[in-house]
Amino acid sequence: MSEPAPASHAGAPRQRGLGTLLATSLIQIAASFTIAGPLAISLLIVRSQHLPESWIGYYTSLIYAAAIAGSVSTARLMASFSVRTIQLGSVIATGLGYALFACVAPPVANVVAACLGIVLMGFAYGVIVPSSSLALAECYSQAAQPLVVSLRQTGVPVGTALVALIAPHVAQVSGWQSMTLPVLAVLAATFVLALPGLQAFGTLSANLPPRQHPLGSVRSTLAQRATRRLALVAGLYAMNQAALTTYLVPALVWLHGLSVGKSAGYLAIATVAGAGARILFGITTARWGRATLHLALIGLLTGAAWLLLLWPLPSALRLTAGSALLGATAMGWNGILLAEMGLAAPAGRTAEAVATGTSFAYLGVLVAPLAFVELDRALGSKTAALAAIAMLAVLAGVSLLRSTAPRPG
């Protein structure tokens, strides 16, 4: 279990906790809005830039490779910089990264700028989650962690849903690069609105590990059975979340002949359901515990959701139900798993445990598009490739379910 907040923070006013939760949630929404934007209009970008369809997966893999580097670096950054500096600096870096990604330049310079922008957005995204988790650990009790972390993590599906509703229409009317203006406007508003909630934070020392090589914190976390198991599950579940956010829109176009706009509508349904599920799972685990049982059922239901979406001859009802169930499961696990990672960590290791869990989740997101491309090539079927990724979540759910069963004797 992680150690309680130090005495200097134990009596922190309730207003400080709510302000921090609001600020970190807004930043999560804005960051997710930004990096999910190109995925919501990926087919339009591919067609206008004459890129292969595999670019869709490469974008996701590159951004999350950078996010892993950001995540494992967070504990060391927090020993030197304030939460306020790290969070607001990440907002600025995200905006600069998107501007580079969407810049108009000669072909060679355009590719270099786009790659640099993706890396910058990814690194900033990787820093946001563990640093905000530690800030919330300073403001709220252990019992409240599943709920508050889940509330903060609703920013991912909320941001993705918003951009899924906006981006296709903006891109079809004015071109995909015109999304730069709404993205920068959202980030600027977030910077201003988040500033008061982060005002009180200086450099935090509680729950930070001693200075060490970034990979040392990963080794320390994986040495503990409970946190190791949760980190591995995070990676497998994140593969399905990546399959949802990266391939749901293209898959509905490829497999069922839907338009990009209608397919993005189903992505919005999925992400709204994901936001609701994160709050619901946060409430139920905070009230009754059993986070491992929650996570096991999530894995099993993820497979059922993909079955509804991939089945031939789709109906609007089945696609709506499948999208909602997939959003609730493939996106609903994140908050309670990260909270459980922090609670399962040894005293003083909260930051590095959450950072490692986040890194494994990002690793799953990185691997998923590459796995999809190779499975599609090997199996000759996009449906089979997505079904194979879904089976990983089901197997992880079965494994967790077995671990929750009472042992004989």
C-alpha positions as CSV (number, residue, x, y, z in Angstrom):
1,M,0.0,0.0,0.0
2,S,1.2,3.5,-0.6
3,E,2.0,5.6,2.4
4,P,-0.5,8.3,3.5
5,A,-0.1,11.9,2.5
6,P,2.4,13.7,4.7
7,A,1.3,15.8,7.6
8,S,1.8,19.0,5.6
9,H,-0.8,17.9,3.1
10,A,-3.1,15.8,5.4
11,G,-5.2,18.9,6.2
12,A,-5.3,20.3,2.7
13,P,-8.6,22.1,2.1
14,R,-11.2,20.3,0.1
15,Q,-11.1,23.2,-2.4
16,R,-7.5,22.4,-3.2
17,G,-8.4,18.8,-4.0
18,L,-11.3,19.8,-6.3
19,G,-9.3,22.4,-8.0
20,T,-6.5,19.9,-8.7
21,L,-8.9,17.3,-10.0
22,L,-10.6,19.9,-12.3
23,A,-7.3,21.2,-13.6
24,T,-5.7,17.8,-14.3
25,S,-9.0,16.6,-15.9
26,L,-9.1,19.6,-18.2
27,I,-5.5,18.9,-19.2
28,Q,-6.2,15.3,-19.9
29,I,-9.2,16.2,-22.1
30,A,-7.2,18.7,-24.1
31,A,-4.2,16.4,-24.6
32,S,-6.5,13.5,-25.7
33,F,-8.5,15.9,-28.0
34,T,-5.2,16.8,-29.6
35,I,-3.6,13.4,-30.2
36,A,-6.8,11.8,-31.2
37,G,-7.6,14.4,-33.8
38,P,-5.5,12.9,-36.6
39,L,-7.0,9.4,-35.9
40,A,-10.6,10.7,-36.3
41,I,-9.7,11.9,-39.8
42,S,-6.9,9.4,-40.6
43,L,-8.5,8.3,-43.9
44,L,-8.8,11.9,-45.0
45,I,-5.2,12.6,-44.2
46,V,-4.0,9.4,-45.9
47,R,-5.9,10.3,-49.1
48,S,-4.9,14.0,-49.2
49,Q,-1.2,13.3,-48.5
50,H,-1.1,10.1,-50.8
51,L,0.1,8.0,-47.9
52,P,-0.3,4.2,-47.4
53,E,-3.0,3.1,-45.0
54,S,-0.3,1.7,-42.7
55,W,0.5,5.3,-41.8
56,I,-2.5,5.2,-39.5
57,G,-0.9,2.6,-37.3
58,Y,2.6,4.2,-37.5
59,Y,1.2,7.5,-36.2
60,T,-0.2,5.8,-33.1
61,S,3.0,3.7,-32.6
62,L,5.3,6.7,-32.8
63,I,3.3,8.9,-30.5
64,Y,3.1,6.2,-27.8
65,A,6.8,5.3,-28.2
66,A,7.5,8.9,-27.2
67,A,4.8,8.6,-24.4
68,I,6.7,5.7,-22.9
69,A,9.9,7.8,-22.7
70,G,7.9,10.6,-21.1
71,S,6.2,8.3,-18.6
72,V,9.4,6.7,-17.3
73,S,11.0,10.1,-17.0
74,T,8.3,11.6,-14.9
75,A,9.5,10.5,-11.5
76,R,12.9,12.2,-12.1
77,L,11.2,15.3,-13.5
78,M,9.0,15.6,-10.5
79,A,12.0,15.7,-8.2
80,S,13.2,18.9,-9.9
81,F,10.1,20.7,-11.2
82,S,6.7,21.5,-9.6
83,V,3.5,19.8,-10.7
84,R,2.3,23.1,-12.0
85,T,5.3,23.5,-14.2
86,I,5.1,19.9,-15.5
87,Q,1.4,20.0,-16.3
88,L,1.3,23.4,-17.9
89,G,4.6,22.8,-19.7
90,S,3.0,19.6,-21.2
91,V,0.1,21.7,-22.5
92,I,2.5,24.1,-24.3
93,A,4.5,21.2,-25.7
94,T,1.4,19.5,-27.0
95,G,0.4,22.6,-28.8
96,L,3.8,23.1,-30.3
97,G,3.9,19.4,-31.4
98,Y,0.5,19.6,-33.2
99,A,1.6,22.8,-35.0
100,L,4.7,21.0,-36.2
101,F,2.7,18.0,-37.2
102,A,0.2,20.0,-39.3
103,C,2.7,22.5,-40.8
104,V,2.8,23.2,-44.5
105,A,6.3,22.8,-45.8
106,P,8.2,21.1,-48.7
107,P,7.9,17.3,-48.6
108,V,11.1,16.4,-46.9
109,A,10.8,19.2,-44.3
110,N,7.2,18.4,-43.8
111,V,8.0,14.7,-42.9
112,V,10.7,15.8,-40.4
113,A,8.5,18.4,-38.8
114,A,5.5,16.0,-38.6
115,C,7.7,13.3,-36.9
116,L,9.1,15.8,-34.4
117,G,5.6,17.1,-33.7
118,I,4.4,13.6,-33.0
119,V,7.3,12.8,-30.7
120,L,6.8,16.1,-28.8
121,M,3.0,15.4,-28.4
122,G,3.7,11.9,-27.3
123,F,6.4,12.8,-24.7
124,A,4.1,15.4,-23.2
125,Y,1.2,13.0,-23.1
126,G,3.4,10.4,-21.3
127,V,4.3,12.9,-18.5
128,I,0.7,14.1,-17.8
129,V,-0.8,10.9,-16.3
130,P,1.7,9.9,-13.7
131,S,2.4,13.5,-12.5
132,S,-1.3,14.3,-12.1
133,S,-1.8,10.9,-10.3
134,L,0.8,11.9,-7.7
135,A,-0.8,15.3,-7.3
136,L,-4.2,13.7,-6.7
137,A,-2.5,11.3,-4.2
138,E,-1.4,14.4,-2.2
139,C,-5.0,15.7,-2.0
140,Y,-7.2,12.6,-1.5
141,S,-7.2,9.6,0.7
142,Q,-6.4,6.0,-0.5
143,A,-10.1,5.1,-0.3
144,A,-10.9,7.9,-2.7
145,Q,-8.2,7.1,-5.2
146,P,-10.1,4.8,-7.5
147,L,-12.8,7.4,-8.0
148,V,-10.7,10.5,-8.4
149,V,-8.2,8.8,-10.7
150,S,-11.1,7.5,-12.8
151,L,-12.7,10.9,-12.9
152,R,-9.4,12.4,-14.1
153,Q,-9.0,9.6,-16.7
154,T,-12.5,10.3,-18.1
155,G,-10.6,13.1,-19.9
156,V,-9.3,10.6,-22.4
157,P,-12.7,9.4,-23.8
158,V,-14.2,12.9,-23.4
159,G,-11.4,14.5,-25.4
160,T,-11.6,11.7,-28.0
161,A,-15.4,12.0,-28.3
162,L,-15.3,15.8,-28.8
163,V,-12.7,15.6,-31.5
164,A,-14.5,12.7,-33.2
165,L,-17.6,14.9,-33.5
166,I,-15.7,18.0,-34.7
167,A,-12.7,16.9,-36.8
168,P,-14.4,15.1,-39.7
169,H,-16.7,18.1,-40.4
170,V,-13.9,20.7,-40.1
171,A,-11.6,18.6,-42.3
172,Q,-14.1,17.9,-45.0
173,V,-15.0,21.6,-45.3
174,S,-11.6,23.2,-44.9
175,G,-9.0,20.5,-45.2
176,W,-7.4,18.4,-42.4
177,Q,-4.7,21.0,-41.6
178,S,-7.5,23.5,-40.6
179,M,-8.0,21.5,-37.4
180,T,-4.9,23.3,-36.1
181,L,-6.9,26.4,-35.1
182,P,-9.5,24.5,-32.9
183,V,-6.7,22.4,-31.3
184,L,-4.6,25.4,-30.3
185,A,-7.7,27.2,-29.1
186,V,-8.6,24.2,-26.8
187,L,-5.1,24.0,-25.5
188,A,-4.9,27.8,-24.8
189,A,-8.2,27.8,-23.0
190,T,-7.1,24.7,-21.0
191,F,-3.9,26.5,-19.9
192,V,-5.8,29.5,-18.6
193,L,-8.5,27.4,-16.8
194,A,-6.1,24.9,-15.3
195,L,-3.8,27.6,-13.8
196,P,-5.7,28.3,-10.6
197,G,-6.1,24.6,-9.7
198,L,-2.4,24.0,-9.9
199,Q,-1.3,27.3,-8.2
200,A,-0.7,25.7,-4.8
201,F,1.7,23.0,-5.9
202,G,5.4,23.2,-5.5
203,T,7.9,20.4,-5.9
204,L,6.5,17.2,-4.3
205,S,8.7,14.8,-2.4
206,A,6.1,12.4,-0.9
207,N,5.8,9.0,-2.7
208,L,8.8,9.8,-5.0
209,P,11.5,7.2,-5.3
210,P,15.2,8.0,-4.8
211,R,16.9,9.3,-7.9
212,Q,17.9,6.5,-10.2
213,H,18.0,5.6,-13.9
214,P,14.5,5.7,-15.3
215,L,14.6,2.0,-16.2
216,G,15.4,1.3,-12.5
217,S,11.9,2.4,-11.5
218,V,10.5,-0.1,-14.0
219,R,12.6,-2.9,-12.6
220,S,11.5,-2.1,-9.1
221,T,7.8,-2.2,-10.0
222,L,8.1,-5.4,-12.0
223,A,9.9,-7.0,-9.0
224,Q,6.6,-6.9,-7.1
225,R,4.1,-9.7,-8.1
226,A,1.0,-7.5,-7.7
227,T,2.2,-4.5,-9.7
228,R,3.9,-6.7,-12.3
229,R,0.6,-8.5,-13.0
230,L,-1.3,-5.2,-13.3
231,A,1.3,-3.7,-15.6
232,L,1.0,-6.7,-18.0
233,V,-2.8,-6.5,-18.0
234,A,-2.5,-2.8,-18.7
235,G,-0.5,-3.5,-21.8
236,L,-3.0,-6.1,-23.1
237,Y,-6.0,-3.9,-22.4
238,A,-4.3,-0.9,-23.9
239,M,-3.9,-2.9,-27.1
240,N,-7.7,-3.1,-27.4
241,Q,-8.1,0.6,-26.5
242,A,-5.6,1.4,-29.3
243,A,-7.5,-0.8,-31.7
244,L,-10.7,1.1,-30.8
245,T,-9.3,4.6,-31.1
246,T,-7.1,3.8,-34.1
247,Y,-9.2,1.4,-36.2
248,L,-12.8,1.7,-35.3
249,V,-13.5,4.4,-37.8
250,P,-11.4,2.8,-40.6
251,A,-12.8,-0.7,-39.8
252,L,-16.4,0.4,-40.1
253,V,-15.5,2.0,-43.5
254,W,-13.5,-1.1,-44.6
255,L,-15.8,-3.8,-43.4
256,H,-19.3,-2.4,-43.5
257,G,-19.0,0.4,-46.1
258,L,-20.0,3.3,-43.8
259,S,-19.0,6.9,-44.4
260,V,-16.1,8.5,-42.4
261,G,-18.6,10.9,-40.7
262,K,-21.0,8.1,-39.7
263,S,-18.1,5.9,-38.5
264,A,-16.7,8.8,-36.4
265,G,-20.2,9.0,-34.8
266,Y,-19.9,5.5,-33.6
267,L,-16.4,6.4,-32.2
268,A,-18.1,9.2,-30.3
269,I,-20.6,6.8,-28.9
270,A,-17.8,4.5,-27.8
271,T,-15.8,7.3,-26.1
272,V,-18.8,8.8,-24.3
273,A,-19.6,5.3,-23.0
274,G,-16.0,5.0,-21.9
275,A,-16.2,8.2,-20.0
276,G,-19.3,7.0,-18.2
277,A,-17.8,3.6,-17.5
278,R,-14.7,5.1,-15.9
279,I,-16.8,7.1,-13.5
280,L,-19.0,4.1,-12.7
281,F,-16.1,1.7,-12.2
282,G,-14.4,4.4,-10.0
283,I,-17.5,4.6,-7.8
284,T,-18.1,0.9,-7.5
285,T,-14.5,0.1,-6.7
286,A,-14.3,2.9,-4.2
287,R,-17.5,1.7,-2.6
288,W,-17.0,-2.1,-2.7
289,G,-13.4,-2.7,-3.7
290,R,-12.8,-5.9,-5.9
291,A,-10.9,-3.9,-8.5
292,T,-9.4,-7.2,-9.8
293,L,-12.8,-8.7,-10.4
294,H,-13.9,-5.5,-12.2
295,L,-10.8,-5.8,-14.4
296,A,-11.4,-9.5,-15.2
297,L,-15.0,-8.8,-16.3
298,I,-13.9,-5.9,-18.4
299,G,-11.5,-8.2,-20.4
300,L,-14.3,-10.8,-21.0
301,L,-16.8,-8.2,-22.2
302,T,-14.3,-6.5,-24.5
303,G,-14.4,-9.7,-26.6
304,A,-18.2,-9.6,-26.7
305,A,-18.1,-6.0,-27.8
306,W,-15.8,-6.7,-30.7
307,L,-18.0,-9.6,-31.8
308,L,-21.0,-7.3,-32.1
309,L,-19.0,-4.9,-34.2
310,L,-17.2,-7.3,-36.5
311,W,-20.2,-9.6,-37.2
312,P,-21.3,-9.4,-40.9
313,L,-24.6,-7.7,-42.0
314,P,-24.5,-5.0,-39.3
315,S,-27.6,-3.1,-38.0
316,A,-27.5,0.3,-36.5
317,L,-28.7,-1.1,-33.2
318,R,-26.0,-3.7,-33.1
319,L,-23.2,-1.2,-34.1
320,T,-24.5,1.2,-31.4
321,A,-24.6,-1.4,-28.7
322,G,-21.2,-2.8,-29.8
323,S,-19.6,0.7,-29.8
324,A,-21.0,1.5,-26.4
325,L,-19.9,-1.8,-24.9
326,L,-16.5,-1.6,-26.4
327,G,-16.0,2.0,-25.2
328,A,-17.2,1.0,-21.7
329,T,-14.7,-1.9,-21.5
330,A,-11.7,-1.1,-23.7
331,M,-11.6,2.5,-22.3
332,G,-13.2,1.9,-18.8
333,W,-10.3,-0.1,-17.2
334,N,-7.7,2.7,-17.1
335,G,-8.6,4.7,-14.0
336,I,-9.2,1.7,-11.6
337,L,-6.1,-0.1,-12.8
338,L,-3.8,2.9,-12.3
339,A,-5.3,3.5,-8.9
340,E,-4.8,-0.1,-8.0
341,M,-1.2,0.2,-9.2
342,G,-0.6,3.0,-6.8
343,L,-2.3,1.3,-3.9
344,A,-0.4,-2.0,-4.5
345,A,3.0,-0.3,-4.6
346,P,5.3,-0.4,-1.6
347,A,5.5,2.7,0.6
348,G,7.3,5.6,-1.2
349,R,6.9,4.0,-4.7
350,T,3.6,5.4,-5.8
351,A,5.0,7.6,-8.6
352,E,7.2,4.9,-10.2
353,A,4.5,2.2,-10.0
354,V,1.9,4.4,-11.7
355,A,4.5,5.5,-14.2
356,T,5.4,1.9,-15.0
357,G,1.7,0.9,-15.4
358,T,1.3,3.9,-17.7
359,S,4.4,2.9,-19.7
360,F,3.1,-0.6,-20.2
361,A,-0.3,0.8,-21.3
362,Y,1.5,3.0,-23.8
363,L,3.6,0.0,-24.9
364,G,0.4,-1.9,-25.6
365,V,-0.8,1.1,-27.7
366,L,2.5,1.2,-29.5
367,V,2.4,-2.5,-30.4
368,A,-1.3,-2.8,-31.3
369,P,-1.1,-1.0,-34.7
370,L,2.0,-2.9,-35.7
371,A,0.4,-6.2,-34.6
372,F,-2.7,-5.3,-36.7
373,V,-0.7,-4.7,-39.8
374,E,1.2,-8.0,-39.4
375,L,-1.9,-10.0,-38.5
376,D,-3.8,-8.5,-41.5
377,R,-0.9,-9.5,-43.7
378,A,-0.6,-13.0,-42.3
379,L,-4.3,-13.8,-42.0
380,G,-5.5,-11.9,-45.0
381,S,-8.4,-10.5,-43.1
382,K,-8.8,-7.2,-41.2
383,T,-11.7,-8.8,-39.2
384,A,-9.4,-11.7,-38.1
385,A,-6.7,-9.3,-37.2
386,L,-9.0,-7.3,-34.9
387,A,-10.5,-10.5,-33.5
388,A,-7.0,-11.7,-32.5
389,I,-6.3,-8.5,-30.6
390,A,-9.7,-8.9,-28.9
391,M,-8.7,-12.4,-27.8
392,L,-5.7,-11.0,-25.8
393,A,-8.1,-9.0,-23.7
394,V,-10.3,-12.1,-23.1
395,L,-7.3,-14.2,-22.1
396,A,-6.1,-11.5,-19.7
397,G,-9.6,-11.3,-18.2
398,V,-9.7,-15.1,-17.7
399,S,-6.3,-15.0,-16.0
400,L,-7.5,-12.2,-13.6
401,L,-10.8,-14.1,-13.0
402,R,-8.8,-17.2,-12.0
403,S,-6.7,-15.2,-9.6
404,T,-9.8,-13.9,-7.8
405,A,-11.2,-17.4,-7.3
406,P,-10.8,-18.7,-3.7
407,R,-8.0,-21.4,-3.5
408,P,-8.9,-24.8,-2.0
409,G,-7.6,-25.6,1.4
